[in-house]
Amino acid sequence: MRPHELLESALAACICMSIEMAAERAGTTLPEGTVEVTIDRCDNETGFNAIVRYDAVLPDADRELARSAVLASPAANTLRKPVRMERILTAST
């Protein structure tokens, strides 16, 4: 895996967990699904695309539940904010 693919995988895993927890809180069961995350790396910004696919057609209420869970996932909230690199240290033993 390339480094940015690990970031895509981590975001996809967080989205999966967020959707499962939201469905559990709502007392509903969603069909089996997959999450695919890709990164769009541009010169002045980085974009994340998340596609959630289910094995069955979802009712509108479940589609909105899943969509809201994606937007509220902790990793998505973190990545939505400006990011800075801090404390880059090199040391000798």
Sequence and secondary structure as in RCSB ss.txt:
>XXXX:A:sequence
MRPHELLESALAACICMSIEMAAERAGTTLPEGTVEVTIDRCDNETGFNAIVRYDAVLPDADRELARSAVLASPA
ANTLRKPVRMERILTAST
>XXXX:A:secstr
  HHHHHHHHHHHHHHHHHHHHHHHHT     EEEEEEEEE SS EEEEEEEEESS   HHHHHHHHHHHHH HH
HHHHHS            
